[in-house]
Every structure is written in C-alpha cells, then in structure tokens.
Amino acid sequence: MDLRGHLDLLLLATLRRVEPVHAYALIASLRQQSGGAFDLPEGTVYPALHRLERDGLVHSEWSAEQPRRRRVYRLTAAGAAAVVVKQREWTVFERGVRAILGPQGAEGLA
C-alpha cells in the first residue's frame, strides 16, 4: 500500500498513543492497530522518523531501560499540534473522496 502523504500522520498519531517507543515497537503497533494493513518496512519508518525529528515534530533519545540500548521516540509539542492539523486535513480529504465515490463507491473498490 502506498502511504505517500499519509505516513507522517500515521506515525505521529501512533506515537501520541504509545510513546515513548522504539521504532520496531512503533512498526508493530501500526501493524496491529491497522489489522495488518500497514506492515511497514524499517527502511520506510526510520527515514520518516529522522525527517520528523529534523522538523521538530519528534524527539528521540537513547534508552538503557531494555537489555540493550534503543533509540526511543516521543512527540514534541509541535508534533502533538501537527497531529491535530493533519487529522483535520485527513477528514476533509476523506469526505471529498467519499463524496466522489458515492455511497457504494468504497465497497465497489474492495
């Protein structure tokens, strides 16, 4: 499934729910919460997390609480605000797509 344009929202919303979390647990949470629809490779998630951190939406630090050190991620205040904005944008987008597809359009695509 192509997630271009939606990956940031999925990562930020998942972080809001399960932070602090290391990347592998974040990937597992996305997979579990989506019923397997979003089974993302690490090669997709790590670059996105680094970009979100560079943009100030996510903060990471090393955690030694596990048997081995892991980088854990948390939302920043800007990241929490971005989730709200991106959710609004998604809602508008979803309404528009549903309006175009019509009442039975979504079922017809399955």
LODO-489210 format. One record per residue: residue in three letters; x, y, z of N, C-alpha, C, O in turn. Coordinates in pm, whole numbers, padded with zeros to 5 digits, always signed. Example, Ala and Ser with C-alpha at 12.3 -4.5 7.8 and 13.67 -1.06 7.14 Angstrom:
BEGIN
ALA+01319-00569+00780+01230-00450+00780+01320-00330+00780+01424-00332+00846/SER+01285-00225+00708+01367-00106+00714+01290+00003+00787+01341+00114+00804/
This chain:
BEGIN
MET+00085-00117+00000+00000+00000+00000+00089+00124+00000+00184+00132+00078/ASP+00060+00217-00085+00138+00340-00096+00088+00441+00007-00029+00481+00004/LEU+00174+00481+00096+00134+00571+00205+00184+00714+00185+00177+00795+00278/ARG+00235+00745+00067+00285+00881+00046+00180+00984+00085+00064+00975+00043/GLY+00221+01079+00164+00131+01184+00208+00055+01149+00335-00005+01237+00396/HIS+00057+01023+00377-00017+00982+00495+00073+00924+00604+00030+00909+00718/LEU+00196+00892+00570+00285+00827+00665+00310+00913+00788+00310+00862+00900/ASP+00330+01043+00770+00356+01130+00885+00241+01125+00984+00263+01113+01104/LEU+00118+01135+00934+00002+01130+01023-00004+00997+01097-00028+00994+01217/LEU+00018+00888+01026+00013+00756+01091+00119+00743+01199+00091+00693+01308/LEU+00240+00787+01171+00348+00779+01270+00322+00870+01389+00336+00828+01504/LEU+00283+00994+01363+00259+01089+01472+00142+01044+01559+00150+01052+01682/ALA+00034+00998+01498-00082+00954+01575-00049+00830+01658-00096+00816+01771/THR+00030+00740+01602+00070+00621+01676+00161+00659+01791+00148+00606+01901/LEU+00254+00749+01767+00342+00796+01875+00261+00860+01987+00291+00840+02105/ARG+00160+00935+01951+00077+01000+02052+00013+00895+02144-00006+00919+02263/ARG-00020+00782+02087-00088+00677+02162+00008+00590+02243-00029+00545+02352/VAL+00130+00565+02194+00216+00465+02258+00352+00517+02304+00436+00437+02345/GLU+00376+00647+02299+00509+00696+02334+00541+00675+02481+00448+00661+02561/PRO+00665+00672+02521+00784+00662+02436+00797+00521+02378+00758+00423+02441/VAL+00851+00513+02258+00856+00385+02191+00976+00381+02096+01013+00482+02037/HIS+01034+00263+02083+01141+00247+01983+01077+00212+01849+00961+00172+01844/ALA+01152+00228+01743+01097+00217+01608+01033+00082+01580+00926+00076+01519/TYR+01096-00026+01623+01038-00157+01594+00902-00173+01661+00810-00229+01601/ALA+00888-00125+01785+00759-00132+01855+00657-00041+01787+00538-00072+01784/LEU+00702+00071+01734+00613+00161+01659+00560+00090+01535+00441+00099+01504/ILE+00648+00022+01463+00608-00054+01344+00508-00163+01383+00407-00182+01315/ALA+00535-00234+01492+00445-00340+01538+00309-00283+01577+00206-00344+01548/SER+00308-00167+01641+00182-00104+01680+00101-00063+01557-00021-00082+01553/LEU+00167-00006+01458+00098+00030+01333+00035-00093+01268-00079-00090+01223/ARG+00113-00201+01264+00064-00325+01203-00057-00378+01280-00158-00414+01221/GLN-00046-00382+01412-00152-00438+01496-00278-00351+01490-00389-00403+01474/GLN-00263-00220+01504-00377-00130+01506-00450-00125+01371-00570-00099+01366/SER-00377-00152+01263-00438-00147+01129-00486-00284+01082-00529-00298+00967/GLY-00479-00382+01168-00519-00517+01127-00431-00574+01018-00475-00654+00937/GLY-00305-00532+01016-00208-00582+00918-00202-00501+00790-00118-00530+00704/ALA-00287-00401+00774-00286-00321+00651-00158-00240+00637-00109-00219+00526/PHE-00104-00195+00749+00018-00114+00746+00133-00193+00808+00168-00173+00924/ASP+00189-00282+00730+00305-00363+00771+00427-00301+00704+00473-00347+00600/LEU+00478-00196+00767+00580-00113+00703+00721-00164+00729+00752-00208+00840/PRO+00806-00160+00628+00945-00199+00647+01022-00091+00724+00988+00027+00717/GLU+01124-00135+00796+01207-00041+00871+01266+00066+00780+01283+00181+00821/GLY+01295+00030+00656+01352+00123+00561+01258+00236+00523+01302+00335+00464/THR+01132+00223+00554+01035+00330+00533+01020+00413+00659+01012+00536+00652/VAL+01016+00347+00774+00987+00415+00900+01105+00496+00952+01087+00610+00995/TYR+01225+00439+00950+01341+00511+01005+01367+00644+00936+01384+00745+01005/PRO+01370+00649+00804+01391+00780+00740+01280+00880+00773+01307+00999+00790/ALA+01156+00832+00784+01045+00922+00818+01062+00974+00961+01039+01093+00985/LEU+01102+00889+01054+01125+00934+01191+01238+01037+01197+01228+01136+01269/HIS+01344+01013+01122+01456+01108+01119+01410+01243+01062+01450+01348+01112/ARG+01328+01240+00959+01276+01363+00900+01185+01435+00998+01195+01557+01014/LEU+01097+01361+01065+01008+01423+01164+01088+01483+01279+01051+01588+01333/GLU+01197+01417+01316+01282+01472+01421+01352+01599+01372+01359+01698+01445/ARG+01402+01597+01252+01467+01714+01194+01370+01832+01185+01410+01948+01200/ASP+01241+01801+01161+01138+01905+01151+01085+01951+01287+01001+02040+01294/GLY+01136+01889+01394+01097+01931+01529+00966+01873+01578+00912+01920+01678/LEU+00913+01771+01509+00786+01711+01549+00803+01591+01641+00710+01551+01712/VAL+00923+01535+01639+00956+01416+01719+01090+01440+01786+01178+01505+01730/HIS+01104+01388+01906+01231+01393+01978+01273+01250+02007+01189+01166+02040/SER+01401+01221+01994+01449+01087+02026+01563+01096+02125+01634+01197+02135/GLU+01579+00987+02199+01691+00976+02293+01721+00829+02313+01639+00742+02285/TRP+01841+00803+02361+01880+00665+02387+01822+00622+02520+01828+00696+02618/SER+01766+00503+02523+01712+00446+02646+01790+00321+02680+01812+00235+02595/ALA+01833+00312+02805+01906+00193+02850+01818+00106+02938+01868+00016+03006/GLU+01686+00130+02937+01594+00053+03020+01580-00091+02973+01550-00179+03054/GLN+01600-00116+02849+01593-00250+02793+01727-00320+02813+01824-00255+02853/PRO+01734-00450+02786+01864-00518+02796+01970-00456+02706+02090-00463+02736/ARG+01928-00395+02597+02024-00324+02511+01971-00184+02482+01851-00159+02484/ARG+02063-00095+02454+02024+00044+02427+01938+00052+02301+01964-00015+02201/ARG+01836+00135+02309+01749+00158+02193+01716+00305+02187+01710+00374+02289/ARG+01694+00352+02066+01650+00489+02046+01500+00492+02063+01428+00418+01994/VAL+01450+00576+02152+01306+00587+02172+01260+00724+02125+01333+00822+02131/TYR+01137+00727+02077+01081+00846+02015+00960+00894+02094+00884+00815+02149/ARG+00946+01027+02099+00832+01093+02162+00790+01210+02073+00870+01264+01997/LEU+00663+01247+02086+00616+01368+02019+00667+01491+02093+00680+01490+02216/THR+00695+01595+02019+00720+01725+02079+00585+01798+02084+00486+01748+02032/ALA+00582+01914+02147+00459+01994+02148+00418+02027+02005+00299+02025+01972/ALA+00516+02057+01920+00485+02086+01779+00430+01962+01710+00343+01973+01624/GLY+00480+01844+01746+00431+01720+01688+00287+01692+01728+00207+01649+01646/ALA+00255+01718+01855+00117+01699+01902+00022+01793+01828-00088+01754+01791/ALA+00065+01916+01807-00017+02012+01732-00031+01968+01586-00137+01984+01526/ALA+00076+01914+01530+00073+01868+01391-00026+01754+01372-00090+01745+01267/VAL-00039+01667+01472-00136+01557+01462-00276+01613+01445-00353+01565+01361/VAL-00309+01714+01523-00442+01775+01515-00467+01833+01376-00572+01811+01316/VAL-00369+01907+01325-00382+01969+01193-00394+01862+01085-00480+01871+00998/LYS-00307+01762+01091-00308+01656+00990-00436+01573+00996-00483+01525+00893/GLN-00492+01555+01116-00619+01483+01127-00732+01562+01061-00817+01504+00993/ARG-00732+01693+01080-00832+01777+01014-00819+01767+00863-00919+01751+00792/GLU-00696+01776+00814-00672+01765+00670-00720+01630+00618-00782+01623+00511/TRP-00693+01523+00692-00734+01390+00652-00887+01381+00646-00942+01321+00553/THR-00955+01439+00743-01101+01434+00747-01161+01503+00624-01255+01452+00564/VAL-01106+01617+00588-01153+01689+00469-01127+01604+00344-01214+01593+00257/PHE-01009+01546+00335-00973+01461+00221-01066+01340+00213-01118+01308+00106/GLU-01088+01274+00326-01175+01155+00329-01317+01190+00286-01378+01116+00208/ARG-01370+01300+00335-01506+01342+00296-01514+01366+00145-01610+01325+00079/GLY-01412+01431+00092-01410+01458-00052-01406+01331-00134-01478+01319-00233/VAL-01324+01235-00094-01315+01108-00167-01447+01034-00158-01496+00982-00258/ARG-01506+01029-00039-01635+00960-00022-01744+01026-00108-01829+00958-00164/ALA-01741+01158-00117-01840+01229-00198-01825+01193-00345-01924+01179-00417/ILE-01702+01177-00390-01678+01142-00530-01713+00997-00557-01772+00965-00660/LEU-01677+00908-00464-01705+00765-00483-01853+00734-00472-01899+00637-00531/GLY-01927+00813-00398-02068+00787-00377-02089+00688-00263-01993+00635-00207/PRO-02215+00665-00229-02246+00582-00111-02194+00440-00120-02167+00379-00017/GLN-02181+00384-00241-02134+00247-00251-01998+00238-00317-01951+00129-00350/GLY-01935+00352-00337-01806+00353-00405-01697+00280-00332-01619+00207-00393/ALA-01691+00297-00201-01584+00232-00123-01597+00080-00127-01496+00011-00137/GLU-01719+00028-00120-01738-00117-00125-01703-00172-00262-01654-00284-00275/GLY-01729-00093-00365-01700-00138-00502-01552-00152-00529-01512-00224-00621/LEU-01469-00085-00451-01325-00092-00472-01262-00210-00402-01150-00249-00435/ALA-01331-00269-00309-01275-00379-00230-01258-00505-00312-01211-00607-00260/
